[in-house]
Amino acid sequence: MKNNIIITGFMGVGKSRTARALAASTGLFALDTDDLIESITHSSISAFFAAHGEPAFRALEQQVANWIESSVDHTIVSTGGGFFMVENILDLGHVFFLDADFDAIYKRLLAQPGNRQIAKRPLFQDPDQARKRYYDRLPLYRKNAHYILKTEGRESSVIALQIRDILRSKGLLPVQPDRPFF
């Protein structure tokens, strides 16, 4: 297993914000798998979904996972909501599942101005389908994680500190990053 910190969870749970907060508190680099895919495809996730469909997107996620496994170490990786399904997820690093109730996630997304957070998530366009997807995925999220953190009502910065403390207590987090800052 790599020494990465992999953050998984349902769409809108706060994976990217938690990763940024964790990077700020540890000095480690953070990357986002959806950002990588947008760079590869030169399009937004929603545009790619509309043009090519979910199976093509999942294939890209697997390519990104393979690249992380072969080329990335000591990095925080926030993932898209379905990234936990890649075949090598548990080999990529220490997987933290951010667990929150569907209704709490949905309310937080709706609170964003102009529904911007929902609009950029193609699989959240139909709330009933999103709810079904959430409950279908929940046992798989838990199965494909080394750590499960309840996040409801907690700020991303607090969750990031909890992740940092877990890793430090297990001797998995270096005191200083092993690469220079730019």
trRosetta pair geometry for C-beta under 8 A, 3 or more apart (Angstrom, degrees):
i j d omega theta_ij theta_ji phi_ij phi_ji
1 90 7.0 -63 -109 147 115 68
1 91 5.6 -136 -109 -143 65 45
1 92 7.7 -14 -155 52 77 21
1 93 6.6 126 171 -108 94 22
1 94 7.6 86 153 -60 131 58
2 68 7.5 -140 33 147 166 85
2 69 6.6 -151 -31 -131 131 52
2 72 7.1 54 -179 93 157 71
2 73 5.4 -132 -164 -110 105 78
2 91 6.9 70 -2 151 88 61
2 92 5.7 -34 38 -179 122 32
2 93 4.7 -51 84 -72 93 75
3 73 5.5 51 48 -170 91 88
3 74 5.2 8 98 -70 113 64
3 93 6.3 13 127 -126 12 95
3 94 7.7 7 -154 -12 41 98
3 172 6.9 -175 -146 -172 92 87
4 68 6.8 -10 -39 176 170 111
4 72 6.1 43 -80 122 133 101
4 73 6.4 -114 -54 -134 84 35
4 74 7.0 -81 -86 -24 54 11
4 75 5.2 -19 -122 61 96 71
4 76 7.3 159 -170 -92 78 20
4 77 5.5 18 171 -3 128 115
4 92 5.7 -50 60 150 134 76
4 93 2.9 -104 71 -66 78 148
4 94 7.2 -166 90 23 50 66
5 22 6.8 -125 108 147 152 151
5 28 7.4 92 17 102 123 160
5 75 7.5 -137 31 105 75 36
5 76 4.7 -20 67 -112 110 69
5 77 6.9 166 82 22 53 69
5 93 5.8 -102 -52 145 16 137
5 94 5.6 -21 -113 64 59 97
5 96 6.8 5 -177 0 86 117
5 163 6.7 92 -166 166 135 128
5 167 6.9 -49 -94 -76 121 146
6 77 5.0 -16 -110 68 64 108
6 79 6.5 28 -173 -30 88 123
6 89 7.0 167 145 -171 161 79
6 92 5.2 78 -66 98 141 115
6 93 4.6 145 -23 67 97 105
6 94 6.7 174 23 77 80 40
6 95 4.5 -28 76 -103 114 68
6 96 6.9 165 83 21 56 68
7 15 4.7 156 124 -153 112 91
7 18 5.8 177 -154 90 155 121
7 19 5.4 -143 24 -67 147 97
7 22 7.8 173 -56 9 138 150
7 76 7.0 21 -14 -177 113 89
7 77 6.8 -178 20 89 75 53
7 78 4.8 -24 64 -109 116 64
7 79 6.4 -177 80 11 59 84
7 96 5.3 -20 -109 69 64 101
7 98 6.4 27 -174 -23 93 112
7 163 7.8 -36 -91 -105 107 158
8 15 7.0 -7 -136 -111 10 135
8 79 5.2 -12 -98 53 68 131
8 83 6.5 -140 -115 76 96 96
8 84 4.4 81 -154 -74 144 108
8 89 7.5 29 -65 -164 145 130
8 95 6.0 8 1 -170 119 100
8 96 7.0 166 27 82 72 47
8 97 5.1 -30 78 -104 98 66
8 98 7.1 -175 87 16 43 76
8 141 6.2 -173 126 -146 119 90
8 144 7.1 -30 73 105 173 104
8 145 6.3 -135 53 -88 125 106
9 13 3.8 -91 136 60 130 152
9 14 7.5 -16 85 50 151 62
9 15 5.3 -179 43 -65 108 107
9 81 7.2 -57 102 -120 48 68
9 97 5.9 130 -77 -167 75 59
9 98 3.6 -40 -64 59 149 88
9 99 6.8 -140 -121 -64 105 36
9 100 7.3 50 -170 13 128 91
9 141 6.8 67 -112 -151 41 137
9 151 7.6 12 -130 4 156 147
10 13 5.1 103 60 -39 71 117
10 81 5.3 28 -162 -141 38 110
10 100 7.4 -117 44 55 112 86
10 102 7.3 -56 116 -102 170 72
10 105 6.0 -40 94 -107 121 171
10 134 5.4 25 -123 -120 148 91
10 137 6.8 136 -93 85 94 137
10 141 7.3 -56 -48 -76 78 153
11 80 7.7 -1 -92 -176 82 68
11 81 3.8 -41 -55 -61 73 147
11 105 7.4 108 88 168 62 135
11 121 4.9 106 -176 -147 140 142
11 123 6.5 173 -33 74 154 102
11 124 5.4 -138 108 -55 148 122
11 130 7.3 -83 54 -149 128 114
12 81 7.8 6 5 -77 63 126
12 105 4.8 112 99 -177 110 101
12 106 7.6 87 99 -78 154 36
12 108 6.6 156 163 83 109 107
12 109 4.6 -34 -145 -68 147 120
12 117 6.1 91 -115 160 108 118
12 118 7.9 7 -80 -85 140 61
12 121 6.7 -52 -45 -52 102 161
12 124 6.9 80 -24 -95 128 157
13 81 8.0 125 2 -105 103 93
13 98 4.7 151 135 105 130 116
13 99 7.8 -19 -151 -92 144 8
13 100 5.1 165 -136 24 97 119
13 105 5.6 -43 -84 -109 64 119
13 151 6.3 96 177 64 98 151
14 17 4.8 -55 -165 49 82 114
14 18 5.4 87 132 -28 90 100
14 98 6.3 -125 66 155 87 157
14 100 7.8 73 14 -15 108 145
14 151 6.4 -168 48 168 129 148
14 156 5.1 -147 173 -87 123 106
14 159 7.3 108 111 36 129 156
15 18 5.8 -61 -149 38 26 110
15 19 6.3 27 155 -21 64 107
15 78 4.3 139 142 -158 97 103
15 79 6.3 -81 170 47 156 57
15 98 6.0 -164 -82 21 74 139
16 19 5.6 -52 -147 34 32 113
16 20 6.5 31 155 -17 65 103
16 32 5.5 17 -112 -108 103 131
16 78 4.6 140 -90 131 52 163
17 20 5.8 -54 -149 36 32 110
17 21 6.4 30 153 -16 65 108
17 156 3.9 -101 124 -96 106 169
18 21 5.7 -57 -147 40 32 110
18 22 6.1 32 154 -20 67 108
18 78 7.1 140 66 -101 85 118
18 98 6.4 -178 -9 -79 163 146
18 151 8.0 -74 -72 -122 138 136
18 156 4.5 -132 -76 -156 61 95
18 159 5.0 -51 -122 94 117 123
18 160 5.3 178 -164 -66 68 87
18 163 7.4 95 171 -9 112 142
19 22 5.6 -56 -145 38 30 111
19 23 6.3 34 154 -22 64 104
19 30 4.5 135 157 -157 102 134
19 32 6.9 158 73 -80 158 85
19 76 4.9 158 -153 141 89 119
19 77 7.3 -86 -124 111 136 9
19 78 3.7 -103 -26 -47 148 113
19 160 7.9 -179 -73 -103 10 110
20 23 5.6 -50 -148 34 31 113
20 24 6.5 32 153 -19 63 104
20 30 6.0 -148 -86 69 45 163
20 156 7.7 32 58 140 89 139
21 24 5.7 -53 -150 35 33 112
21 25 6.5 19 155 -10 65 109
21 156 4.9 159 -7 128 145 96
21 157 4.5 -146 -150 -98 141 57
21 159 7.5 91 77 66 141 81
21 160 3.6 -151 108 -22 106 157
21 161 7.9 -66 144 -30 114 70
22 25 5.9 -63 -145 43 31 103
22 26 5.9 2 165 3 69 118
22 28 7.4 -26 132 56 89 112
22 30 6.9 119 75 -84 93 128
22 76 5.3 155 97 -120 122 155
22 160 3.9 -148 -66 -147 70 103
22 163 5.7 -28 -108 75 128 133
22 164 6.3 179 -139 -55 84 96
23 26 6.4 -74 -134 50 23 92
23 27 7.5 107 -179 -69 57 0
23 28 5.7 -108 -123 76 66 70
23 29 6.6 11 -133 -160 118 15
23 30 3.9 -90 -60 -23 135 117
23 76 5.4 -129 -67 35 87 143
24 160 7.7 38 50 148 90 159
25 157 7.8 125 -44 -155 128 78
25 160 5.7 138 18 135 135 117
25 161 6.2 -134 -154 -87 172 70
25 164 5.5 -82 113 -60 126 157
26 76 7.5 128 55 -45 137 126
26 164 5.8 -163 -67 -114 107 113
26 173 6.4 -94 -135 -167 126 123
26 177 7.5 99 140 -63 84 97
27 176 7.1 -34 84 -149 150 48
27 177 4.8 -132 118 -21 104 114
27 181 7.3 -82 -167 -71 97 121
28 74 6.2 -137 -134 158 113 77
28 75 6.3 172 169 -123 107 35
28 76 5.4 113 106 -20 121 98
28 177 5.5 159 -91 -96 58 116
29 74 8.0 74 33 114 90 77
29 75 5.1 -33 78 -126 93 91
29 76 7.0 -165 99 28 42 80
29 177 7.7 96 -15 -142 76 148
29 179 7.8 -24 -17 67 119 129
30 75 7.0 151 -103 -178 28 79
30 76 4.0 -29 -105 76 83 109
30 77 7.4 179 -156 -76 63 27
30 78 6.7 32 -179 -10 108 98
31 35 7.0 -133 -175 66 72 120
31 36 6.5 48 165 -51 115 113
31 72 7.5 -93 31 -135 141 147
31 75 6.2 8 9 165 102 128
31 76 7.4 154 21 84 55 60
31 77 5.7 -13 68 -112 84 70
31 78 7.6 -157 98 30 39 72
32 35 4.0 76 76 7 104 111
32 36 6.9 -174 90 -12 54 82
32 77 7.6 149 -98 -163 26 55
32 78 4.8 -19 -111 68 78 100
32 79 7.8 -174 -157 -76 58 21
33 36 5.4 -50 -149 34 37 115
33 37 6.4 37 153 -18 67 103
33 61 6.6 53 162 -132 131 82
33 64 5.2 117 -148 133 97 151
33 65 7.9 14 -126 -63 135 69
33 68 8.0 -47 -94 -47 103 136
33 77 6.5 54 -45 180 94 100
33 78 7.1 -137 6 96 79 52
33 79 4.8 22 16 -126 132 60
33 80 5.5 -100 86 -9 111 85
33 83 5.3 94 72 -100 161 149
34 37 5.6 -52 -148 37 35 111
34 38 6.4 37 152 -20 66 103
34 45 5.6 -32 -158 -64 108 133
34 79 7.8 110 -25 -176 83 33
34 80 4.6 111 -64 -72 100 101
35 38 5.6 -52 -147 36 32 112
35 39 6.5 35 152 -20 64 104
36 39 5.6 -56 -153 35 32 112
36 40 6.4 31 151 -19 66 106
36 64 5.3 119 102 -126 137 127
37 40 5.5 -51 -145 36 34 112
37 41 6.0 10 163 0 68 113
37 45 6.7 62 95 -94 124 87
37 48 7.2 -102 148 22 110 171
37 57 7.4 52 -171 -151 149 80
37 60 5.2 91 -129 138 110 130
37 61 7.0 -23 -77 -76 135 62
37 64 6.3 -67 -64 -50 87 142
37 80 7.6 -10 10 -35 142 137
38 41 6.3 -66 -135 51 26 95
38 42 7.7 86 169 -91 56 9
38 43 6.7 -121 -143 81 69 36
38 44 6.1 3 -122 -117 114 34
38 45 6.4 -64 -72 -46 98 71
38 48 7.8 -135 -101 -22 60 132
39 42 7.5 18 -172 -70 26 50
40 60 6.6 170 86 -155 145 119
40 63 7.9 131 -149 98 169 132
40 64 7.8 -128 -20 -73 148 101
41 48 5.1 24 144 -94 164 129
41 60 7.1 -19 -50 -123 117 157
43 47 4.2 -114 173 89 115 123
43 48 5.0 143 92 -57 118 84
43 51 7.4 -5 133 17 170 139
44 47 4.5 92 54 8 84 102
44 48 6.9 -149 91 -6 43 86
44 120 7.0 -103 -179 -143 126 90
45 48 5.8 -58 -149 37 30 111
45 49 6.3 33 153 -21 65 106
45 57 7.4 69 -157 -134 83 131
45 80 7.3 157 -124 -115 147 135
45 120 6.9 75 53 172 109 82
45 121 7.8 -1 96 -110 132 41
45 122 6.7 -140 126 -6 91 108
46 49 5.6 -50 -146 35 32 114
46 50 6.4 33 155 -20 64 106
46 119 7.5 -30 -68 151 164 63
46 120 5.9 -124 -29 -151 124 45
46 121 7.5 -53 -75 -25 104 4
46 122 4.7 154 -120 -59 74 100
47 50 5.7 -54 -147 36 32 112
47 51 6.2 19 158 -10 66 112
48 51 6.0 -65 -145 44 28 103
48 52 5.7 -30 177 30 68 114
48 56 7.5 -137 166 103 96 113
48 57 6.1 116 123 -90 115 100
48 60 7.9 -34 168 10 148 160
49 52 7.1 -82 -122 57 15 73
49 53 6.8 43 -164 -124 54 13
49 54 6.5 24 -138 -71 92 60
49 57 5.9 -2 -89 -50 75 143
49 122 4.1 -130 77 21 164 174
49 123 7.8 -140 -135 -41 157 79
50 122 7.1 -153 -47 -116 77 138
52 56 3.8 -75 149 65 116 154
52 57 6.8 138 92 -44 109 75
53 56 5.5 95 66 13 76 101
53 57 7.2 -137 108 -4 42 94
54 57 5.4 -60 -148 38 37 114
54 58 6.2 37 157 -22 72 103
54 123 7.7 73 -99 -76 121 115
55 58 5.7 -52 -146 35 33 111
55 59 6.5 37 153 -22 64 102
56 59 5.6 -50 -152 32 34 115
56 60 6.8 36 149 -18 63 101
57 60 5.7 -53 -155 34 36 112
57 61 6.6 39 147 -21 66 101
57 82 8.0 74 118 66 113 137
58 61 5.4 -47 -150 32 37 116
58 62 6.7 40 150 -20 64 99
58 82 6.7 -71 -100 126 91 132
58 85 7.0 -37 -144 89 113 127
59 62 5.7 -51 -153 33 34 112
59 63 6.7 38 148 -20 64 102
60 63 5.4 -50 -150 33 37 114
60 64 6.5 38 151 -18 67 102
61 64 5.7 -53 -150 37 34 111
61 65 6.3 37 150 -21 66 104
61 80 6.6 -100 -106 45 124 126
61 82 6.9 -110 -63 98 172 93
61 83 5.3 -150 -160 -112 126 73
61 85 7.7 58 109 67 144 89
61 86 5.7 -135 133 -71 99 109
62 65 5.4 -50 -146 35 35 115
62 66 6.4 38 153 -21 65 102
62 86 5.1 162 -102 -131 64 97
62 87 6.8 36 -129 10 110 93
63 66 5.8 -52 -150 34 31 112
63 67 6.5 32 151 -18 63 105
64 67 5.6 -54 -151 36 34 113
64 68 6.4 37 151 -21 66 102
64 83 7.9 -58 82 -131 125 115
65 68 5.6 -51 -148 34 33 112
65 69 6.4 33 153 -19 65 105
65 83 7.2 159 -68 -168 110 93
65 86 3.9 151 -49 174 165 160
65 87 7.6 145 108 44 150 63
65 88 5.6 150 150 60 119 100
65 89 6.9 -60 -139 -79 136 58
65 92 6.3 -86 -155 -75 84 133
66 69 5.7 -53 -148 36 32 112
66 70 6.3 15 158 -6 65 111
66 88 7.1 97 -85 32 59 142
67 70 6.1 -66 -143 46 28 99
67 71 5.5 -32 177 30 68 121
67 72 7.2 57 129 -14 73 107
68 71 6.9 -83 -120 56 15 77
68 72 4.4 -44 -146 38 61 128
68 77 6.3 36 -134 -101 143 158
68 92 5.2 24 115 -141 125 112
68 93 8.0 -78 155 -14 119 108
69 72 7.7 9 -19 42 14 86
69 88 5.5 -17 -67 129 147 146
69 91 5.8 30 -120 112 119 110
69 92 5.7 -85 -77 -97 79 72
72 75 5.0 -66 178 32 105 139
72 77 7.2 86 131 -68 149 125
74 174 7.0 -2 -136 10 124 125
74 177 6.6 132 154 -148 128 81
74 178 5.9 -149 -73 33 179 106
74 179 7.4 152 90 -3 134 108
77 92 7.0 -69 50 151 155 126
77 93 6.8 136 23 31 119 143
79 83 3.5 -123 179 61 120 149
79 84 6.9 125 111 -48 150 65
80 83 4.7 118 54 -34 74 104
81 121 7.6 56 -7 -146 139 117
81 123 7.1 -135 72 64 140 133
81 137 7.9 31 163 159 93 174
82 85 5.5 -25 173 12 78 118
82 123 7.7 85 -37 6 121 164
82 137 7.7 -108 -108 -114 69 142
83 86 6.0 -15 -177 -14 62 108
83 89 7.4 131 138 -106 74 113
84 89 5.6 53 -156 -125 48 160
84 95 7.7 104 -124 -165 92 135
84 97 7.5 45 -105 -102 142 100
84 137 7.6 108 63 -172 131 112
84 140 6.6 133 117 130 123 96
84 141 5.6 31 132 -111 175 63
84 144 4.7 129 179 95 102 140
84 145 7.5 -34 -136 -57 125 87
85 89 7.4 108 47 -42 7 134
85 140 7.1 15 -88 154 82 138
85 144 7.6 -130 -81 -40 35 173
86 89 5.1 128 67 -59 85 85
86 92 7.9 53 85 -34 131 135
88 91 4.5 -53 -177 43 90 119
88 92 6.2 107 123 -44 89 88
89 92 6.0 -50 -158 10 34 117
89 95 6.2 51 153 -90 96 147
89 144 5.1 29 90 -176 146 117
90 95 6.2 -77 -107 -7 58 135
90 144 6.5 -127 -54 -155 95 69
90 146 7.2 122 -137 -51 90 93
92 95 7.3 76 64 -70 97 98
94 146 5.3 -83 -159 54 67 148
94 147 7.0 28 166 1 96 114
94 167 6.8 150 75 -100 163 101
94 172 6.3 66 -42 161 152 155
95 144 6.5 -73 137 144 161 68
95 145 4.6 -130 117 -130 106 56
95 146 4.9 122 51 6 74 86
95 147 7.1 176 94 30 52 72
96 145 6.6 57 -146 -158 12 111
96 146 7.2 -43 -69 61 49 85
96 147 4.7 -20 -111 74 72 108
96 148 7.8 162 -161 -89 56 22
96 149 6.0 9 -176 -1 103 117
96 163 5.6 -24 -92 -115 167 116
97 141 4.9 122 -143 161 134 96
97 142 6.3 -138 71 -92 171 43
97 144 7.6 111 -70 83 122 70
97 145 3.6 -68 -23 -84 111 161
97 147 7.0 -175 23 92 71 53
97 148 4.9 -17 65 -111 108 70
97 149 7.0 168 82 24 54 68
98 149 5.7 -26 -111 71 56 99
98 151 4.8 25 -172 -34 93 143
98 159 6.7 38 -119 -172 112 149
99 141 7.2 145 -92 121 89 134
99 142 7.7 42 -89 -81 130 89
99 148 5.4 26 -19 -175 133 94
99 149 6.4 166 21 77 86 41
99 150 5.4 -47 79 -98 101 50
99 151 6.4 151 64 5 44 89
100 104 5.1 -107 167 82 108 125
100 105 5.4 127 99 -56 119 94
100 150 7.3 110 -85 -164 56 58
100 151 4.6 -61 -62 67 104 98
100 152 4.8 136 -135 -64 88 78
101 104 4.5 87 65 6 91 107
101 105 7.1 -162 91 -7 47 85
101 152 5.9 29 11 -80 94 136
102 105 5.7 -59 -152 37 33 111
102 106 6.1 29 156 -18 69 109
102 130 7.6 150 -158 125 115 90
102 131 5.4 91 168 -124 154 75
102 134 4.5 110 -95 120 119 167
102 135 7.3 -44 -44 -49 142 81
103 106 5.7 -54 -142 39 32 112
103 107 6.2 33 158 -19 66 106
104 107 6.0 -54 -145 36 28 110
104 108 6.4 28 156 -19 62 107
104 152 4.9 -50 -162 -122 176 103
104 153 7.7 -80 -146 -37 140 69
105 108 5.9 -61 -153 36 28 110
105 109 6.4 25 154 -16 65 108
105 134 7.7 176 48 -112 144 142
106 109 5.8 -57 -149 38 31 110
106 110 6.3 30 155 -18 66 108
106 127 6.4 68 -136 -139 136 111
106 130 7.4 130 -91 105 110 135
106 131 7.9 -13 -56 -75 141 91
107 110 5.7 -55 -145 38 31 111
107 111 6.4 37 154 -28 63 105
108 111 5.7 -53 -153 27 31 116
108 112 7.7 44 148 -32 58 91
108 117 7.9 -63 120 103 75 163
109 112 6.1 -39 -169 6 41 114
109 115 7.7 44 149 -146 85 64
109 117 4.4 -140 -147 103 80 124
109 118 5.1 102 154 -61 119 85
109 121 7.8 -50 -144 18 144 141
109 124 7.1 -85 164 168 167 151
110 115 6.8 -15 -130 -105 53 81
110 118 7.0 32 -82 -38 56 130
112 115 6.7 101 80 -118 93 18
112 116 5.2 -102 135 48 123 88
112 117 4.1 106 22 -5 159 114
112 118 7.6 173 53 -8 119 78
113 116 6.3 22 81 -5 66 115
114 119 7.7 -30 131 -9 87 137
115 118 4.6 -45 -177 43 92 112
115 119 5.5 101 120 -32 89 96
116 119 5.7 -56 -142 34 29 114
116 120 6.7 18 164 -14 63 107
117 120 6.6 -59 -149 35 26 103
117 121 7.1 12 155 -8 58 114
118 121 6.0 -74 -155 42 36 105
118 124 5.3 -126 -148 115 74 120
118 125 7.3 122 163 -96 95 44
121 124 3.8 30 105 17 120 120
121 125 7.5 -168 97 -41 71 65
122 125 6.3 -21 -166 -23 41 113
123 129 7.5 -119 -175 119 69 110
123 130 6.4 125 138 -101 73 84
123 133 6.3 -26 164 31 118 178
124 127 7.4 25 -177 -91 68 54
124 130 4.7 52 -126 -98 58 141
125 129 7.9 3 69 57 69 125
125 130 7.9 154 39 -47 36 113
126 129 3.9 51 91 18 114 114
126 130 6.4 169 86 -17 57 85
127 130 5.4 -54 -142 37 33 115
127 131 6.3 38 157 -24 66 102
128 131 5.7 -48 -149 32 31 113
128 132 6.6 31 151 -17 62 104
129 132 5.6 -52 -149 37 34 112
129 133 6.2 37 151 -20 66 105
130 133 5.6 -53 -147 37 31 113
130 134 6.3 40 150 -26 64 102
131 134 5.5 -49 -151 29 31 116
131 135 6.7 20 157 -10 64 104
132 135 6.2 -61 -150 41 30 102
132 136 6.1 31 153 -19 66 110
133 136 5.7 -57 -144 39 30 113
133 137 6.0 21 160 -14 66 113
134 137 6.1 -69 -149 41 23 104
134 138 6.4 42 155 -49 63 97
135 138 5.6 -26 -142 -2 34 121
136 140 7.8 4 136 5 63 119
137 140 5.3 -75 -161 49 54 111
137 141 5.6 60 146 -31 89 100
138 141 5.8 -49 -146 28 30 113
138 142 6.7 24 158 -14 62 106
139 142 5.7 -57 -152 39 35 112
139 143 6.2 36 151 -21 68 108
140 143 5.5 -51 -141 38 35 112
140 144 6.0 12 164 -1 68 113
141 144 6.4 -75 -144 51 22 94
141 145 6.3 18 159 -24 62 122
142 145 6.1 -69 -147 32 26 113
142 148 6.0 8 -125 -88 80 137
145 148 5.7 102 103 -70 141 76
147 163 7.7 141 99 -119 151 78
147 166 6.3 72 -122 162 158 162
149 159 6.0 117 139 -148 144 99
149 162 6.2 131 -133 107 135 137
149 163 7.2 -67 -49 -68 157 85
150 154 7.7 105 114 3 70 134
151 154 5.3 -116 -162 53 52 109
151 159 5.6 9 -118 -91 98 140
154 158 4.9 -112 -178 78 99 128
154 159 5.6 113 120 -53 121 93
155 158 4.8 95 62 3 83 101
155 159 7.2 -151 97 -3 45 86
156 159 5.5 -55 -148 39 37 112
156 160 6.1 42 152 -24 68 104
157 160 5.6 -49 -146 34 32 115
157 161 6.6 32 154 -18 62 103
158 161 5.8 -52 -151 35 32 110
158 162 6.6 36 148 -21 63 103
159 162 5.5 -52 -153 33 35 115
159 163 6.6 36 150 -19 66 101
160 163 5.7 -51 -151 35 34 111
160 164 6.3 36 151 -19 65 106
161 164 5.4 -50 -145 38 35 115
161 165 6.2 35 155 -20 66 106
162 165 5.8 -55 -146 37 29 110
162 166 6.4 33 154 -21 63 104
163 166 5.8 -54 -150 33 31 112
163 167 6.4 25 155 -14 65 108
164 167 6.0 -61 -151 40 28 108
164 168 6.2 25 155 -16 66 110
164 173 6.4 85 -154 -117 63 174
165 168 5.7 -54 -141 40 31 110
165 169 6.1 33 159 -23 65 107
166 169 5.9 -58 -148 34 26 110
166 170 6.6 8 158 -3 62 111
167 170 6.1 -69 -150 46 29 100
167 172 4.4 -98 -161 77 79 102
167 173 3.7 82 125 -38 115 112
168 171 7.5 37 -174 -76 34 26
168 172 7.5 -98 -62 50 20 67
168 173 4.8 -52 -70 49 64 120
174 177 6.4 124 84 -98 125 28
174 178 6.1 69 46 -37 178 91
177 181 7.6 96 62 -59 139 85
